[in-house]
Amino acid sequence: MANFSKSNVPQFSVDVYQNEFLPEGGREVNAIVTVTSTGGGTSGGRPADGQSGPSAGVVLMVDCSGSMEYPPTKMRGAREATAVAIDALRDGVSFAVVAGTHQAREVFPANGALAVAGPATRAQAKQALRKLTAGGGTAIGTWLRLADRLLGGAEVSIRHGILLTDGRNEHEKPEELQAALDSCAGRFTCDARGVGTDWEVKELTGIASALLGSVDIVADPQGLAADFQSMMENAMGKEVADVALRLWTPQGSEIAFVKQVAPTVEDLTARRTEAGPRAGDYPTGSWGDESRDYHVQVRVPAAGVGQEMLAARLSLVLPQPDGAPRVLGQGLVRAVWTDDMASSTRISPQVAHYTGQAELAQVIQQGLEARKAGDLDGATAKLGRAVQLASASGNADTAKLLAKVVDVVDAASGTVRLKARVADADEMTLETRSTKTVRVKK
């Protein structure tokens, strides 16, 4: 990994929100950790004051399988969107374009390496895009492995992929895709987009989740260009990669879970890698100017009234070539035992809010599963609970998506009726965006 000087890493701040008071014998400590990164030196992905941005590599993976020809606007939209994304590349960024079918093929620069963005290479890449035609199957694992080879061979600090598909991964076993994801995880981040309505939501969300990127649906191919431009601008705004959330716990304590809860829900618990005695690292990917929230739950040994302890120490760490990681920010999670009922039963508003947002994501997914399985009562109950949670937390975007799948009788009580007919695009949009959260009002 590249070594970062003090000047070109954003400033990180860590804020911890919790109710540290536990009843006598209480063992469960919850905290919301807000991590904010500022001052990386770019705005909209362009370096400020003539500075060059961090070294970055991007591989665009475009589905060219046979189904991309129907309707013809799909392939045309994909070519145009990729051209717009290439235009949004910062000068000096390394990039490549891969055509994905049942195998992966380098379209540009097609020499086993990445090209360096500039007026000439952008024009050449867009020329190469015009020759893209649809034909063949879909084996996404091969696309990801080629992207990994191309990015791995480049001397860059930030490695990113953008993947577009319109169909299911039918020419590769699920375990082959999983093996590709396992080998690419931690090596580059990747945003995934599904165009139309013939792709599998769980497949694409699984890819984005494993590679710490975003996922979304572009139901109409005409929306691809704007979406690709914004994805590329976001990628160009990243300043630092491979930041980990390191949690240290004292003897007798253990981490129950670690979840990112804003801007989306992402469970990081199983991704822990040990980082010395009583410490573990949880990956957070690449950062630009942004803020994210994490929910950490720690189980501590039970103690008596009046005792207090440090339940966990959290640090943001950046690996360095010389071994010792650089600490970018720190925070503490505390536990204090009390016999004051009012103190020990008060739930931190931040913890309450994000517990609700995580439940909202879960009940939407369960409700849609029940609906697909023909369990209409189960679907009505789960989606009704989702409407209630979205309404109570002010998650207007999710409430609007739910209203396309159910008729809302009373949002406050979660009383709903399933709609008899639901457009595939509406159901897939709700499922794809179910993990998007609203931030707690400070």
FENLINLIN-V146632 format. One line per field, one symbol per residue. ss: DSSP state (A for helix, B for strand, O for the rest). phi: phi as a letter, one per 30 degrees, with the letter a starting at -180 (. if undefined). burial: + if it has 9 or more other ideal C-beta (glycine too) atoms within 8 Angstrom, else -. A space follows every 50 residues. Layout:
ss->???
phi->???
burial->???
This chain:
ss->OOOOOAAAOOBBBBBBBOOOBBBOOOOBBBBBBBBBBBOOOBBOOBBOOO OOOOOBBBBBBBBOOAAAAOOAAAAAAAAAAAAAAAAOOOOOOBBBBBBB OOOBBBBBOOOOOOBBOOAAAAAAAAAAAOOOOOOOOOOAAAAAAAAAAA AAOOOOOBBBBBBBBOOOOOOOOAAAAAAAAAAAOOOOBBBBBBBOOOOO AAAAAAAAAAOOOOBBBBOOAAAAAAAAAAAAAAAAOOOBBBBBBBBBOO OOOBBBBBBBBBOBOBBOAAAOBBOOOOBBBBBBBBBOOBBBBBBBBBBO OOOOOOOBBBBBBBBBBBOOOOOOOBBBBBBBBBBBBBOOAAAAAOOOAA AAAAAAAAAAAAAAAAAAAAAAOOOAAAAAAAAAAAAAAAAAAOOAAAAA AAOOOBBBBBOOOOBBBBOOOOOAAAAAAAAAOOOBOOOOOO
phi->.ddcdedccddcbbcccacddbdeidbcccbccccbcbidjbbiicddhi dddddbbbccccdbdedddbdeddddddddddddddddddejddaabccc bdbcbdcadibibcccdaedddddddddddddbcljcbbdedddddeddd dddcdbccbbbbbbbbbdddcadedddddddddceicacacbbccibccc edddddddddchbcbacbdcedddddddddddddddddcbcidcccccbd ejcbddabbdbadbdbdcedcdbdbjeibbccdbicbcdabbcbcccccc ddbcejdbaddaccbcbbdbedjddcdcababccbbcbcdedddcdceed dddddddddeeddddddddddddiddddddddddddddddddcidddded ddddcbdddbddcidbbdddbbdeddddddddcdddccdddd
burial->-+-+---+++-+-+-++++++++--++++++++++++--+++--+++--- --+++++++++++++-+++----+++++++++++++-+++-+++++++++ ++-+-++++---+++-+---++-+++-++--+-+-+++++++++++++-+ +--+-++++++++++++-+--+---++-+++-++--++++++++++--+- +-+++++++++++-+++++-+-+++-+++-++++++++++++++++++++ --+-+-++++++-+++-++--+--+---+++++++++++--+++++++++ --+-----++++++++++-+----++-+++++++++++----++---+-+ +++++++++++-++++++-++----+-++++++++++++++-+-+-+++- ++++++-+--+--+-+-++-----+++++++++++-++-+--
